[in-house]
Amino acid sequence: MATSSPGPIGSLLLGADHLLAGDPVLANALLAAAETAVGVALVAGLATPWALSAMVPLFLAIWSVGQGFGLPLTPGTTDLNSGLVYVLLAAALLRGRCWTRWSVDAWAAADRPASPGAAARPRRAAVRLGVAGAGLLGLAALTTVSVLARAGSGAAPQPVAGAALALDPATGSVVLFGGCGPLVCSVATWTWDGRRWRARHPRLAPPPRGYGAMAAEPGTADLVLIGGSAELGAGPSARAAWAWDGRDWRRLPGRAPGPRRFPALAADPRTGQLLLFGGDDGHGHVLGGTWIRRADRWTEVTGGLQPPPRTGAAMAYDPALGGVLLFGGNGGGGRLDDTWLWSGRAWSRLHPATRPPPRAYLGMATDPRLRTVVLFTGAGSPGASTWTYGPHGWVPHPGGPIPPTASFASLATAPGGRGVALFGGLTVSGYSFGASSAGYGGQLWLWNGRGWRVAPGSALAPHPGDD
């Protein structure tokens, strides 16, 4: 099966992004160690040419990974920031051989009269050694503290919104991919086995993205990822579909449905279908259309009754009804509160006596143990809320601890089918572009049918770029 591979520079940047996103505490420790070593060498005047030479690739790497040049981040973000300033400054100082005049090396080696100079040089040499020793001790302490902090806090995904989350039936673990933070979208792949997070480092991975959808494909050992975008505001949407086989990603061959953000995707184990509905194209056009994937082929369902076009809806399989449930979304003219059921061949609209208020960019997942569908919040909802769908329609579940996210949270069936897992999301309500006040959820929560609790091993990890 044909797959696409990144080039040498792309592979290097993708590997760096895997490190940054997969283990941010270790990545920060390594960067801090390298920067401190360069700083000690410059201050102490030890091997100044080598220190300046090291500054160029170090800060060029920081700048290129942070800005991406389109790899692994998005085009158009190569602005002039401090990383590039340091690169140009180091290159200029290296080109001008500044250490011959402006360094402790030059100061200690200067020609001076015998009387003060003879006594001064040993003192200056001692100062140099003292500064170098203190710097190296500080570097060792910094690295030790970082490693201990990493061991104590445990590795965990970054706080993000719009990550793809799904239970992998083949391994029994929840798989998380991507998601977007305040500055960048992630390319990291994580698995959670019910006790702890594990960062995965596949040979190949989809480009950074959030706001896509992922679900297990019935009859295979794959999780299928489709849609998404590398930014929250208007911009290009992902076209290709990808599959996770438990160890690596591969790009699915064949023609996938058109590029879209915020699609709804769910598996129908009764019919062996993977069902896709709606989304938007990233340029203000809300999409409709029902697509099913079976036997490695996408087929659009035409004719018959269909839900109106919408983006940011959610779908999940309802074991009691034997079909896929769809709720809410943004229809372009406002948020929706309608409920639909896919039987495997056709849509029908349900009219439950109670239903959640209109909302979009919500999360839904199946609770197999209780044979219900769990819905959580979404933009437009007045405060965080949890609903389940049962024989009598939608039922609210007020009270108790609740995840502090309002929209773009990711939900999936928990390992072993024991409830529902929730990760990430925005901690403010609404659909806001680049809102600096928006917080990002970074803990994993579990729903047991009665309430939410923080999952074991759900240590909060810092987001890259946070000080």
C-alpha positions as CSV (number, residue, x, y, z in Angstrom):
1,M,0.0,0.0,0.0
2,A,1.4,3.3,-1.1
3,T,2.2,5.9,1.5
4,S,3.8,9.3,1.4
5,S,7.0,10.1,3.3
6,P,8.4,13.4,4.3
7,G,11.7,14.6,2.8
8,P,15.0,14.9,4.8
9,I,14.2,18.4,6.2
10,G,10.6,17.5,6.8
11,S,11.7,14.3,8.7
12,L,14.0,16.3,10.9
13,L,11.4,19.0,11.7
14,L,8.7,16.3,12.2
15,G,11.0,14.4,14.6
16,A,11.6,17.6,16.5
17,D,7.9,18.4,16.7
18,H,7.3,14.8,18.0
19,L,9.8,15.5,20.8
20,L,8.3,18.9,21.6
21,A,4.7,17.6,21.5
22,G,5.3,14.2,22.9
23,D,7.3,15.1,26.0
24,P,7.4,18.9,26.5
25,V,9.1,18.7,29.9
26,L,12.0,16.7,28.6
27,A,12.2,18.9,25.5
28,N,12.2,22.1,27.6
29,A,15.0,20.6,29.8
30,L,17.1,19.8,26.7
31,L,16.6,23.2,25.2
32,A,17.4,24.9,28.6
33,A,20.5,22.8,29.0
34,A,21.8,23.7,25.5
35,E,21.0,27.4,26.0
36,T,22.7,27.4,29.4
37,A,25.8,25.7,28.1
38,V,26.1,28.3,25.3
39,G,25.5,31.1,27.8
40,V,28.2,29.8,30.3
41,A,30.7,29.5,27.4
42,L,30.0,33.1,26.3
43,V,30.1,34.6,29.8
44,A,33.2,32.7,30.9
45,G,35.0,33.2,27.6
46,L,35.5,29.5,27.1
47,A,35.7,28.5,23.4
48,T,33.8,31.6,22.3
49,P,34.0,30.8,18.6
50,W,32.5,27.4,19.2
51,A,29.8,28.9,21.5
52,L,28.8,31.4,18.8
53,S,28.9,28.6,16.2
54,A,26.6,26.5,18.4
55,M,24.2,29.5,18.8
56,V,23.5,29.6,15.0
57,P,22.1,26.0,14.6
58,L,20.5,26.0,18.1
59,F,18.4,29.1,17.6
60,L,17.8,28.3,13.9
61,A,16.4,25.0,15.1
62,I,14.2,26.7,17.7
63,W,13.0,29.2,15.2
64,S,12.4,26.7,12.4
65,V,10.6,24.3,14.6
66,G,8.6,27.1,16.2
67,Q,7.7,28.8,13.0
68,G,7.8,25.7,10.8
69,F,8.5,27.1,7.3
70,G,5.3,25.1,6.6
71,L,6.9,22.0,8.2
72,P,5.6,20.9,10.6
73,L,3.4,24.0,11.2
74,T,1.4,26.0,8.7
75,P,2.6,28.3,5.9
76,G,2.7,32.0,6.5
77,T,3.9,31.9,10.1
78,T,7.6,32.6,9.5
79,D,7.6,36.0,11.1
80,L,10.6,37.7,12.5
81,N,10.8,36.7,16.1
82,S,13.6,36.6,18.8
83,G,14.9,33.2,17.5
84,L,15.9,34.7,14.2
85,V,17.3,37.8,15.8
86,Y,19.6,35.6,17.9
87,V,20.6,33.7,14.7
88,L,21.6,36.9,12.9
89,L,23.3,38.3,15.9
90,A,25.4,35.2,16.4
91,A,26.3,35.0,12.7
92,A,27.4,38.7,12.7
93,L,29.6,38.3,15.9
94,L,31.1,35.1,14.4
95,R,31.8,36.8,11.1
96,G,33.4,39.8,12.9
97,R,35.6,37.5,15.1
98,C,34.4,39.5,18.1
99,W,36.2,37.3,20.6
100,T,39.5,38.8,19.5
101,R,38.6,42.1,21.2
102,W,35.5,41.7,23.4
103,S,35.9,38.6,25.5
104,V,37.4,37.3,28.7
105,D,39.8,35.4,26.6
106,A,41.1,38.6,25.0
107,W,41.1,40.4,28.4
108,A,43.1,37.6,30.1
109,A,45.6,37.4,27.3
110,A,46.1,41.1,26.8
111,D,49.7,42.5,27.0
112,R,50.0,44.3,30.4
113,P,52.9,45.7,32.5
114,A,54.6,43.0,34.5
115,S,53.7,44.3,38.0
116,P,49.9,44.3,38.0
117,G,49.5,41.9,35.1
118,A,51.5,39.1,36.6
119,A,49.3,39.0,39.6
120,A,46.1,39.9,37.6
121,R,46.2,37.1,35.1
122,P,46.0,34.2,37.6
123,R,43.1,36.1,39.3
124,R,41.3,36.5,36.0
125,A,41.9,32.9,35.2
126,A,40.5,31.9,38.6
127,V,37.5,34.2,37.9
128,R,37.0,32.4,34.5
129,L,37.2,29.0,36.1
130,G,34.8,30.1,38.9
131,V,32.2,31.5,36.5
132,A,32.5,28.3,34.3
133,G,32.2,26.1,37.4
134,A,29.2,27.9,38.8
135,G,27.5,27.8,35.4
136,L,28.1,24.1,35.0
137,L,26.8,23.5,38.5
138,G,23.7,25.5,37.7
139,L,23.3,23.6,34.4
140,A,23.5,20.3,36.3
141,A,21.0,21.5,38.9
142,L,18.6,22.8,36.2
143,T,18.7,19.5,34.3
144,T,18.3,17.5,37.5
145,V,15.2,19.5,38.6
146,S,13.7,19.2,35.1
147,V,14.2,15.4,35.1
148,L,12.8,15.1,38.6
149,A,9.8,17.3,37.6
150,R,9.3,15.1,34.6
151,A,9.4,11.9,36.7
152,G,7.2,13.4,39.3
153,S,4.5,14.9,37.1
154,G,4.4,12.1,34.5
155,A,4.2,12.7,30.8
156,A,0.8,13.7,29.4
157,P,-0.6,15.4,26.3
158,Q,-0.5,19.1,26.0
159,P,-3.6,21.1,26.9
160,V,-5.4,21.4,23.5
161,A,-8.8,21.8,21.9
162,G,-10.3,19.8,19.1
163,A,-8.0,16.7,19.4
164,A,-9.1,13.5,17.7
165,L,-9.9,10.9,20.3
166,A,-11.2,7.3,19.9
167,L,-11.1,3.9,21.5
168,D,-8.9,1.4,19.6
169,P,-10.7,-2.0,19.9
170,A,-7.6,-3.9,18.8
171,T,-5.5,-2.7,21.7
172,G,-8.2,-1.6,24.2
173,S,-6.5,1.8,24.6
174,V,-7.8,5.3,23.9
175,V,-5.8,7.0,21.1
176,L,-5.4,10.8,20.9
177,F,-4.0,12.7,18.0
178,G,-3.3,16.4,17.4
179,G,-5.4,19.2,18.7
180,C,-4.7,22.9,18.8
181,G,-3.3,25.1,21.5
182,P,-3.1,28.9,21.7
183,L,-0.3,29.1,19.1
184,V,0.2,25.8,17.3
185,C,-1.5,22.5,16.4
186,S,0.0,19.3,17.5
187,V,1.3,16.3,15.6
188,A,1.6,14.1,18.7
189,T,0.1,10.7,19.1
190,W,-0.8,9.4,22.6
191,T,-2.4,6.3,24.0
192,W,-4.1,5.9,27.4
193,D,-4.6,2.3,28.7
194,G,-6.8,3.2,31.6
195,R,-3.9,3.9,33.9
196,R,-1.3,6.1,32.2
197,W,-0.6,8.1,29.1
198,R,2.1,6.8,26.7
199,A,3.7,9.0,24.0
200,R,3.9,7.2,20.7
201,H,6.6,8.0,18.1
202,P,5.4,6.6,14.7
203,R,7.6,6.7,11.7
204,L,4.9,8.6,9.7
205,A,2.2,10.9,11.0
206,P,-0.5,13.2,9.6
207,P,0.3,16.9,9.4
208,P,-0.5,18.9,12.5
209,R,-4.2,19.4,12.9
210,G,-7.2,19.8,15.2
211,Y,-10.9,19.9,14.7
212,G,-11.0,16.7,12.7
213,A,-12.7,13.4,13.6
214,M,-11.5,9.8,14.4
215,A,-13.3,6.5,14.8
216,A,-12.6,2.8,14.7
217,E,-13.4,1.3,11.3
218,P,-15.6,-1.9,11.8
219,G,-14.1,-5.1,10.5
220,T,-10.5,-3.8,10.6
221,A,-7.8,-3.0,13.1
222,D,-7.7,0.7,12.0
223,L,-8.7,4.0,13.5
224,V,-9.6,6.4,10.6
225,L,-8.8,10.1,11.0
226,I,-10.4,12.5,8.6
227,G,-10.8,16.3,8.3
228,G,-9.5,19.0,10.5
229,S,-7.4,22.1,10.1
230,A,-4.2,23.6,11.5
231,E,-5.9,26.7,12.7
232,L,-9.2,27.7,14.3
233,G,-10.1,30.6,12.1
234,A,-10.8,30.4,8.4
235,G,-8.1,28.5,6.5
236,P,-7.3,25.4,4.5
237,S,-8.9,22.1,5.7
238,A,-7.3,18.7,5.5
239,R,-8.2,16.6,2.5
240,A,-6.5,13.2,3.1
241,A,-7.8,10.5,5.4
242,W,-5.3,8.6,7.6
243,A,-5.4,5.3,9.5
244,W,-3.7,4.3,12.8
245,D,-3.0,0.5,13.0
246,G,-1.8,0.5,16.7
247,R,1.9,1.3,15.8
248,D,2.0,3.7,12.9
249,W,0.0,6.0,10.7
250,R,-0.5,5.6,7.0
251,R,-2.3,7.7,4.4
252,L,-5.4,6.0,3.1
253,P,-5.4,5.6,-0.7
254,G,-8.3,6.4,-2.9
255,R,-10.6,9.4,-3.0
256,A,-11.8,10.7,0.3
257,P,-14.7,13.1,0.9
258,G,-13.7,16.7,0.3
259,P,-11.7,18.7,2.8
260,R,-13.6,19.7,5.9
261,R,-13.3,20.9,9.5
262,F,-15.6,19.9,12.4
263,P,-17.1,16.8,10.7
264,A,-19.1,14.3,12.6
265,L,-17.8,10.7,12.4
266,A,-19.0,7.5,14.0
267,A,-18.7,3.7,13.6
268,D,-21.8,1.6,13.2
269,P,-20.7,-1.9,14.3
270,R,-24.1,-3.4,13.5
271,T,-23.8,-2.7,9.8
272,G,-20.0,-2.5,9.6
273,Q,-20.1,1.1,8.3
274,L,-18.1,4.2,9.2
275,L,-20.5,7.2,8.9
276,L,-19.4,10.8,8.1
277,F,-21.7,13.8,8.0
278,G,-21.3,17.6,7.5
279,G,-18.5,19.9,8.5
280,D,-17.3,23.1,6.8
281,D,-14.7,23.9,4.2
282,G,-12.8,26.5,6.3
283,H,-14.0,29.3,4.1
284,G,-17.5,29.9,5.5
285,H,-19.4,27.2,3.6
286,V,-21.3,24.7,5.7
287,L,-21.4,21.2,4.3
288,G,-24.1,18.6,4.2
289,G,-24.0,15.1,2.7
290,T,-23.8,11.6,4.2
291,W,-20.8,9.4,3.5
292,I,-20.2,5.8,4.4
293,R,-16.9,4.0,4.4
294,R,-16.9,0.2,3.9
295,A,-14.4,-2.2,2.2
296,D,-11.9,0.6,1.8
297,R,-14.3,2.8,-0.2
298,W,-16.1,6.0,0.6
299,T,-19.6,6.3,-0.9
300,E,-21.9,9.3,-0.7
301,V,-25.5,8.5,0.2
302,T,-27.9,10.5,-2.0
303,G,-31.7,10.8,-2.0
304,G,-34.1,10.3,0.9
305,L,-34.5,12.4,4.0
306,Q,-31.2,13.9,5.3
307,P,-30.3,16.2,8.2
308,P,-29.8,19.9,7.0
309,P,-26.1,20.9,6.4
310,R,-24.2,21.7,9.6
311,T,-20.7,21.9,11.1
312,G,-19.6,21.1,14.6
313,A,-22.3,18.4,15.2
314,A,-21.5,15.2,17.0
315,M,-22.4,11.5,16.4
316,A,-22.1,8.3,18.4
317,Y,-23.5,4.8,18.1
318,D,-26.6,4.1,20.3
319,P,-26.6,0.4,21.3
320,A,-30.2,0.6,22.5
321,L,-31.5,2.0,19.2
322,G,-29.1,0.0,17.0
323,G,-28.1,3.1,15.0
324,V,-26.0,6.2,15.0
325,L,-27.3,9.3,16.8
326,L,-26.6,12.8,15.5
327,F,-27.2,16.0,17.5
328,G,-26.7,19.7,17.1
329,G,-24.2,21.7,15.2
330,N,-24.1,25.0,13.5
331,G,-26.3,25.3,10.4
332,G,-24.8,28.6,9.2
333,G,-27.9,30.5,10.5
334,G,-27.5,29.5,14.1
335,R,-27.0,26.6,16.4
336,L,-29.2,23.5,16.2
337,D,-30.9,21.2,18.7
338,D,-32.3,18.5,16.5
339,T,-31.7,14.8,17.0
340,W,-31.3,12.3,14.1
341,L,-30.9,8.5,13.8
342,W,-29.0,6.7,11.0
343,S,-30.4,3.1,10.7
344,G,-27.7,1.9,8.3
345,R,-29.7,2.7,5.2
346,A,-31.6,6.0,6.0
347,W,-32.0,8.9,8.3
348,S,-35.0,9.6,10.5
349,R,-35.6,12.6,12.8
350,L,-36.4,11.8,16.4
351,H,-38.6,14.0,18.5
352,P,-37.6,13.4,22.2
353,A,-39.7,15.1,24.9
354,T,-36.6,16.8,26.3
355,R,-33.4,17.8,24.6
356,P,-30.3,19.9,25.3
357,P,-30.4,23.6,24.3
358,P,-29.0,24.4,20.8
359,R,-25.2,23.9,20.7
360,A,-22.3,23.2,18.4
361,Y,-18.7,22.0,18.7
362,L,-19.8,19.5,21.3
363,G,-18.6,16.0,22.2
364,M,-20.5,12.7,22.1
365,A,-19.5,9.1,22.8
366,T,-21.0,5.7,23.5
367,D,-21.2,4.2,27.0
368,P,-21.5,0.5,26.1
369,R,-21.9,-0.7,29.7
370,L,-25.0,1.4,30.3
371,R,-26.1,1.3,26.6
372,T,-26.4,5.1,26.4
373,V,-24.9,8.0,24.4
374,V,-23.2,10.7,26.5
375,L,-23.2,14.3,25.3
376,F,-21.0,17.0,26.8
377,T,-21.5,20.8,26.6
378,G,-20.6,22.6,23.3
379,A,-20.6,26.2,22.2
380,G,-23.8,28.0,23.0
381,S,-24.5,26.0,26.1
382,P,-25.2,28.0,29.2
383,G,-22.4,26.5,31.3
384,A,-20.9,23.0,31.3
385,S,-23.5,20.2,31.2
386,T,-23.8,16.5,30.6
387,W,-26.7,14.7,28.9
388,T,-27.4,11.1,28.1
389,Y,-29.8,9.6,25.6
390,G,-32.0,6.8,26.8
391,P,-35.4,5.2,26.2
392,H,-37.2,8.5,27.2
393,G,-35.0,10.9,25.2
394,W,-32.3,13.2,26.5
395,V,-31.7,13.3,30.2
396,P,-29.7,16.0,31.9
397,H,-27.2,15.2,34.7
398,P,-26.6,18.3,36.8
399,G,-24.4,18.5,39.9
400,G,-21.1,16.9,40.9
401,P,-17.6,17.7,39.6
402,I,-17.6,18.5,35.9
403,P,-14.7,19.1,33.4
404,P,-14.0,22.8,33.1
405,T,-14.3,22.9,29.3
406,A,-17.1,24.5,27.4
407,S,-16.5,23.5,23.7
408,F,-14.2,21.5,21.5
409,A,-13.8,18.8,24.1
410,S,-13.0,15.3,22.7
411,L,-15.0,12.3,23.9
412,A,-14.5,8.5,23.4
413,T,-15.5,5.2,24.9
414,A,-13.2,4.5,27.8
415,P,-10.9,1.4,27.9
416,G,-12.7,-1.8,28.6
417,G,-16.0,0.0,27.7
418,R,-16.2,1.3,31.3
419,G,-17.9,4.7,30.6
420,V,-16.6,7.6,28.6
421,A,-13.3,9.5,28.5
422,L,-13.1,13.2,27.9
423,F,-10.0,15.3,27.1
424,G,-9.2,18.9,26.3
425,G,-11.4,21.7,25.0
426,L,-11.7,25.4,25.5
427,T,-12.5,26.6,29.0
428,V,-14.6,29.5,27.6
429,S,-17.9,29.3,25.9
430,G,-18.3,30.3,22.3
431,Y,-16.4,30.1,19.0
432,S,-13.6,32.7,19.4
433,F,-10.7,33.3,17.0
434,G,-7.4,33.8,18.7
435,A,-8.9,34.7,22.1
436,S,-6.0,35.2,24.4
437,S,-8.3,34.7,27.4
438,A,-9.3,31.2,26.2
439,G,-7.9,28.4,28.4
440,Y,-7.2,24.9,27.2
441,G,-8.2,21.7,29.0
442,G,-5.3,19.3,29.8
443,Q,-6.7,16.6,32.0
444,L,-8.5,13.4,31.2
445,W,-11.9,12.9,32.8
446,L,-14.0,9.7,33.1
447,W,-17.8,9.4,33.1
448,N,-19.1,6.4,35.1
449,G,-22.8,6.9,34.5
450,R,-23.4,9.1,37.5
451,G,-20.7,11.8,37.3
452,W,-17.2,12.8,36.2
453,R,-13.9,12.3,37.9
454,V,-10.3,13.0,36.9
455,A,-8.7,9.9,35.4
456,P,-5.6,8.3,36.9
457,G,-2.3,9.3,35.2
458,S,-3.9,12.5,34.0
459,A,-1.0,14.8,34.9
460,L,-1.3,18.3,33.5
461,A,1.6,19.0,31.1
462,P,2.7,22.5,30.1
463,H,2.0,23.8,26.6
464,P,5.1,24.5,24.5
465,G,5.9,28.2,24.6
466,D,4.5,28.6,28.1
467,D,7.0,30.1,30.6
